[in-house]
Amino acid sequence: MKVVLQVALGILAAIGGFVDIGELVFNGQAGSRFGYGLVWAILVGLGGAMVFSEMSGRVAAVSQRAVFDLIRERMGLSVGLVALGAGEVVCLMTLTAELGGVVIVLRLLSGLPYGLLLPVAGLGMVVVILTLPFDWLERLFGYAGLGLVAFVVAALKLHPDWHQLARGALPSFDLAQPGLYLYFVVGVIATTVSPYEVYFYSSGGVEDGWTPKDLWLNRVTAFFGFGVGALLSIAILVVSAEVLRPLGIQPQHLGSTAMTLGTLGPVGLLAGLGGILFAVGGAALETSLSGAYSLSQFVGWPWGKYLGPRKAPRFNVVWIVFLALAMLVLATGVDPVAVTEYAVIFAAVAMPLTYAPVLLVANDRSYMGRHANGRLANVMGGVYLVIILVAAVLAVPLLILTNAGQG
């Protein structure tokens, strides 16, 4: 039973990393525009998430230090500041989108005004993070978020063309809309390999007290957790392709993606909305804590949920400030989906600043000893670093060229 509960970190990381508002928006739009044609991009993102999360978890278990705790020491102050600045901006943008997603789902469930639900959602997050220990946060959001399995049930009920779905797992290219296709390729990959995912995963390993004896658990959580996330991601794309594409509907709102679960009836729709609420809420939790983890680790402040507010006051102030800033941005009336699209693209730009240091530290035997990367890990890490660099270079030009995916 203890091992089963420990795997919750991987499941929470998968739900927050694969199935957050960015994933729901980009996979929903990708399915409605290109059918099954971008399944392969989800699988590419899955591989990258597995490779770098396993590395960051291994670094945390062996060194007892999280990613940003090592970046400044290993990369120097200047590079570290650039990585920190980019990471914090992406965390804040992503948190704003995720918190907006929470409010949208609460509005769908209750019918209450957006302006009333925004402070409820923000203050609710503060209360939950302050009162629940880290392991209970994992369990609550990780397992409740599995209500997203409703998308898998809906996908099976819609009887997709399995041959076409299998073809979608093979890399392809849309010559009719090359710019738009590449934009969604970059977006789908970036949603699955977002930097905050690694910040939270490695810091969570330290919070859970991982040691070299837990390396097997790191592999299980990274591979199983993100595997679950990929299955849910593909299901969202399939449901969108089957329900929205024949109608020519491009989902511009989170509610459009959620309503595709109407094929399951009221109970299935309610289960799916509950899953979305906890998945997006879990991602909001991750991004707020990730911003505080990164800054605290970089400047050397005491950090971690396990220390409590009295022993780590500045850490707690930072994540509360992050939530407050996100609430202020949302109070202006900005569209959370628009924020999501920009957050995902800027996450793509910031990816090399996170993953290159992870690869370097995981190779450094002065930190890792005999647990440093082997040949296979280095080959996979190198391949994915090239993919990440290409995505980072293409992200902003494609954003401009396609008018943020509008064509």
C-alpha positions in Angstrom: 0.0 0.0 0.0 2.8 2.4 0.8 4.4 1.9 -2.6 1.0 2.5 -4.3 0.6 5.8 -2.5 4.2 6.8 -3.4 3.4 6.5 -7.0 0.9 9.4 -6.6 3.8 11.9 -7.3 4.1 10.4 -10.8 0.4 10.4 -11.4 0.1 14.0 -10.3 3.0 15.1 -12.4 1.4 13.3 -15.4 -2.0 14.9 -14.8 -0.4 18.3 -14.4 2.2 17.9 -17.1 0.1 16.2 -19.8 -3.4 17.1 -18.9 -3.5 20.8 -17.9 -5.4 23.5 -19.6 -2.7 23.8 -22.3 -3.0 20.1 -23.2 -6.8 20.3 -23.2 -6.8 23.4 -25.5 -4.0 22.3 -27.9 -5.1 18.6 -28.2 -8.7 19.6 -28.6 -7.8 22.0 -31.4 -5.4 19.6 -33.0 -8.0 16.8 -33.1 -10.7 19.1 -34.5 -8.3 20.5 -37.2 -6.1 17.5 -38.2 -8.0 14.4 -36.9 -5.5 11.8 -35.7 -2.6 13.4 -37.6 -0.8 14.7 -34.4 -0.9 11.6 -32.3 2.8 11.2 -33.1 3.5 14.6 -31.6 2.0 13.5 -28.3 4.2 10.4 -28.3 7.3 12.5 -29.0 6.4 14.7 -26.1 5.8 11.6 -23.9 9.4 10.4 -24.6 10.9 13.7 -23.7 8.8 14.0 -20.5 9.9 10.5 -19.5 13.6 11.0 -20.3 14.0 14.4 -18.5 11.7 13.6 -15.6 13.6 10.4 -14.9 16.9 12.4 -15.0 15.6 15.2 -12.7 14.2 12.7 -10.2 17.4 10.7 -10.2 19.4 13.9 -9.6 17.1 14.8 -6.7 17.3 11.3 -5.2 21.1 11.0 -5.4 22.1 14.6 -4.5 19.1 15.4 -2.3 18.9 18.7 -4.2 16.4 19.8 -6.8 17.0 21.3 -10.2 17.4 25.0 -9.5 19.4 24.2 -6.3 22.1 22.9 -8.7 21.7 25.2 -11.8 23.3 28.2 -10.2 26.2 26.2 -8.8 26.7 24.2 -12.0 25.9 26.9 -14.6 27.1 30.1 -13.0 25.2 33.2 -11.9 24.5 34.8 -15.3 23.2 31.7 -17.0 21.3 30.8 -13.9 19.6 34.2 -13.8 18.5 33.8 -17.4 17.1 30.4 -16.7 15.4 31.6 -13.5 13.8 34.6 -15.2 12.5 32.6 -18.1 11.2 29.9 -15.8 9.4 32.3 -13.5 7.7 34.1 -16.3 6.5 30.8 -17.8 5.4 29.6 -14.4 3.3 32.8 -13.8 1.8 32.7 -17.3 0.9 29.0 -16.9 -0.5 29.6 -13.4 -2.7 32.3 -14.8 -4.0 30.0 -17.5 -4.5 27.1 -15.1 -6.3 29.2 -12.4 -8.5 30.7 -15.2 -9.3 27.1 -16.2 -10.4 26.2 -12.7 -12.7 29.2 -12.7 -14.2 28.2 -16.0 -14.9 24.6 -14.9 -16.5 25.9 -11.6 -18.7 28.2 -13.7 -19.7 25.3 -15.9 -20.6 23.3 -12.8 -22.3 26.0 -10.8 -23.6 28.6 -13.3 -22.2 31.4 -10.9 -20.5 34.5 -12.4 -16.9 34.4 -13.3 -16.1 37.4 -11.2 -17.5 35.7 -8.1 -15.7 32.4 -8.7 -12.3 33.9 -9.3 -11.6 34.9 -5.6 -13.2 31.6 -4.5 -10.8 29.6 -6.7 -7.7 31.7 -5.7 -8.4 31.7 -2.0 -9.4 28.0 -2.1 -6.0 27.2 -3.6 -4.2 29.1 -0.8 -6.2 27.3 1.9 -5.6 23.9 0.3 -1.8 24.4 -0.1 -1.4 25.8 3.4 -3.4 23.2 5.2 -2.7 19.9 3.4 0.7 18.1 3.7 2.5 17.5 0.4 1.6 13.8 0.2 -2.1 14.6 0.6 -1.9 17.2 -2.2 -0.4 14.4 -4.4 -3.3 12.0 -3.5 -6.1 14.5 -3.7 -5.3 16.1 -7.1 -3.6 13.1 -8.6 -6.3 10.6 -8.1 -9.3 12.9 -8.4 -7.9 14.1 -11.7 -8.2 10.6 -13.0 -11.8 11.4 -13.6 -10.4 12.4 -17.0 -10.6 8.7 -17.8 -14.1 9.7 -19.0 -12.3 10.9 -22.2 -10.9 7.3 -22.7 -14.4 5.9 -22.2 -15.8 8.4 -24.6 -13.1 7.7 -27.2 -13.9 3.9 -27.1 -17.6 4.5 -27.2 -17.2 6.6 -30.4 -15.5 3.6 -32.2 -12.6 5.4 -33.8 -10.9 4.2 -37.0 -8.1 2.2 -35.4 -6.2 1.9 -38.6 -6.2 5.7 -39.0 -5.3 6.1 -35.4 -2.3 3.9 -35.8 -1.2 5.9 -38.9 -1.5 9.0 -36.8 1.2 7.6 -34.5 3.7 7.8 -37.4 5.3 11.2 -38.1 3.6 13.0 -41.1 3.3 16.5 -42.5 0.3 18.5 -43.8 1.3 20.2 -47.0 -2.0 22.0 -47.3 -1.4 24.0 -44.0 2.3 23.6 -43.2 2.6 26.6 -40.9 -0.5 25.8 -38.9 0.5 22.1 -38.7 4.0 23.0 -37.4 2.4 25.4 -34.9 0.3 22.6 -33.4 3.3 20.2 -33.4 5.3 22.6 -31.4 2.4 23.4 -29.1 1.5 19.7 -28.4 5.1 18.9 -27.6 5.6 21.9 -25.4 2.5 21.1 -23.4 4.0 17.8 -22.5 7.6 18.9 -21.8 6.8 22.1 -20.0 9.6 23.4 -17.7 7.5 23.7 -14.6 6.9 19.9 -14.8 10.6 19.2 -14.0 10.8 21.9 -11.3 7.9 20.3 -9.5 8.9 16.7 -10.1 12.4 17.1 -8.8 11.3 19.2 -5.9 8.6 16.7 -5.1 11.2 14.0 -4.9 13.1 16.0 -2.3 9.8 16.7 -0.4 9.1 13.0 -0.4 12.7 12.2 0.9 13.9 10.2 -2.0 17.3 8.6 -1.7 19.3 6.4 -4.1 17.2 3.5 -2.8 14.2 5.1 -4.4 15.6 5.2 -7.9 13.4 2.3 -8.9 10.4 4.3 -7.7 11.6 7.3 -9.7 11.6 5.2 -12.9 8.1 3.7 -12.1 6.6 7.1 -11.4 8.2 8.8 -14.4 7.3 6.1 -16.9 3.9 4.9 -15.5 2.7 8.4 -14.5 3.5 10.0 -17.9 2.3 7.0 -19.7 -1.1 7.5 -18.1 -0.9 11.2 -19.1 -0.2 10.2 -22.7 -3.2 7.9 -22.8 -5.5 10.6 -21.6 -3.9 13.1 -24.1 -4.6 10.8 -27.0 -8.1 10.2 -25.8 -8.8 13.9 -25.7 -7.5 14.3 -29.3 -9.6 11.3 -30.5 -12.8 12.6 -28.9 -12.3 16.0 -30.4 -11.5 14.5 -33.9 -14.7 12.3 -33.7 -17.1 14.9 -32.3 -15.9 18.4 -33.4 -14.1 17.8 -36.7 -17.2 16.5 -38.6 -19.1 19.6 -37.5 -16.3 22.0 -38.5 -16.0 23.3 -34.9 -12.7 24.7 -33.7 -12.8 24.7 -29.8 -12.0 28.2 -28.7 -13.1 27.7 -25.1 -12.3 25.0 -22.5 -16.0 24.3 -22.3 -16.1 23.2 -25.9 -13.6 20.5 -25.2 -15.4 19.4 -22.1 -18.8 19.3 -23.8 -17.5 16.6 -26.2 -18.1 14.2 -23.2 -21.9 14.7 -23.7 -21.8 11.3 -25.5 -21.5 9.7 -22.1 -24.6 11.3 -20.7 -24.9 13.5 -17.6 -23.0 11.2 -15.3 -20.1 10.9 -17.7 -20.0 14.6 -18.4 -20.0 15.3 -14.6 -17.2 12.8 -14.0 -15.2 14.4 -16.9 -15.7 17.9 -15.6 -14.6 16.8 -12.1 -11.5 15.3 -13.6 -10.8 18.5 -15.5 -11.3 20.6 -12.4 -8.8 18.5 -10.4 -6.3 18.2 -13.2 -6.2 21.9 -13.9 -6.3 22.6 -10.2 -3.4 20.3 -9.8 -1.5 22.1 -12.5 -2.2 25.4 -10.8 -0.9 24.0 -7.6 2.2 22.7 -9.4 3.0 26.0 -11.1 2.5 28.2 -8.0 4.8 25.9 -6.0 7.2 25.5 -8.9 7.7 29.3 -9.0 8.5 29.3 -5.3 10.7 26.2 -5.5 12.8 27.7 -8.3 13.4 31.1 -6.7 14.0 29.7 -3.2 16.4 27.1 -4.4 18.3 29.6 -6.6 18.8 32.2 -3.8 19.3 29.6 -1.0 16.2 30.2 1.1 14.7 27.3 3.1 12.0 25.8 1.0 9.4 23.0 1.0 6.0 22.1 2.2 7.5 19.8 4.8 9.1 22.8 6.6 5.9 24.7 7.2 5.3 28.4 7.0 7.3 29.3 10.1 10.5 27.6 8.9 10.2 28.6 5.3 8.3 32.0 5.4 9.8 33.4 2.2 9.0 30.3 0.2 5.4 30.5 1.3 5.2 34.2 0.5 6.5 33.6 -3.0 3.8 31.1 -4.0 1.1 33.2 -2.4 2.3 36.2 -4.4 2.3 34.1 -7.6 -1.3 33.2 -7.0 -2.2 36.8 -6.2 -0.6 38.0 -9.4 -2.4 35.4 -11.4 -5.7 36.5 -9.9 -5.0 40.2 -10.7 -4.3 39.3 -14.3 -7.5 37.3 -14.6 -9.5 40.1 -13.0 -8.7 42.3 -16.0 -11.0 40.0 -18.1 -8.2 38.4 -20.1 -9.2 35.1 -21.9 -7.6 32.2 -20.1 -7.4 30.2 -23.4 -5.5 33.1 -25.0 -3.1 33.1 -22.0 -2.8 29.4 -22.4 -1.7 29.6 -26.0 1.0 32.2 -25.3 2.1 30.4 -22.2 2.7 27.2 -24.1 4.6 28.9 -26.9 6.8 30.8 -24.4 7.3 27.5 -22.5 8.7 26.1 -25.7 11.2 29.0 -25.9 12.3 28.4 -22.3 12.6 24.6 -22.6 16.4 24.6 -23.5 17.2 26.7 -20.5 15.8 24.0 -18.3 16.6 20.8 -20.0 20.2 21.5 -21.0 21.3 22.0 -17.4 19.4 18.9 -16.3 21.3 16.9 -18.9 24.6 18.4 -17.8 24.0 17.8 -14.1 22.8 14.2 -14.7 26.2 13.6 -16.5 28.3 15.2 -13.7 29.9 12.4 -11.7 31.0 14.8 -9.0 27.2 15.1 -8.1 25.9 11.7 -9.4 28.8 9.3 -8.9 27.9 5.9 -10.3 24.3 7.1 -10.9 25.4 9.5 -13.7 23.8 9.0 -17.1 24.7 6.0 -19.1 25.1 5.8 -22.8 21.4 5.2 -23.5 20.3 8.1 -21.3 22.8 10.4 -23.0 21.7 9.4 -26.5 18.0 9.9 -25.6 18.7 13.2 -23.8 20.8 14.5 -26.7 18.1 13.6 -29.3 15.4 15.3 -27.2 17.5 18.3 -26.6 17.9 18.8 -30.3 14.1 18.4 -30.7 13.6 21.0 -27.9 16.0 23.4 -29.5 14.2 23.2 -32.9 10.9 23.7 -31.2 12.3 26.7 -29.3 13.6 28.4 -32.5 10.3 27.8 -34.4 7.9 28.7 -31.6 7.6 32.5 -31.8 7.8 32.8 -35.7 5.0 30.2 -35.9 3.0 32.1 -33.3 3.2 35.2 -35.4 2.8 33.5 -38.8 -0.4 31.6 -37.8 -1.8 34.4 -35.6 -1.7 32.1 -32.6 -3.1 29.1 -34.4 -6.0 31.0 -36.1 -4.6 30.3 -39.6 
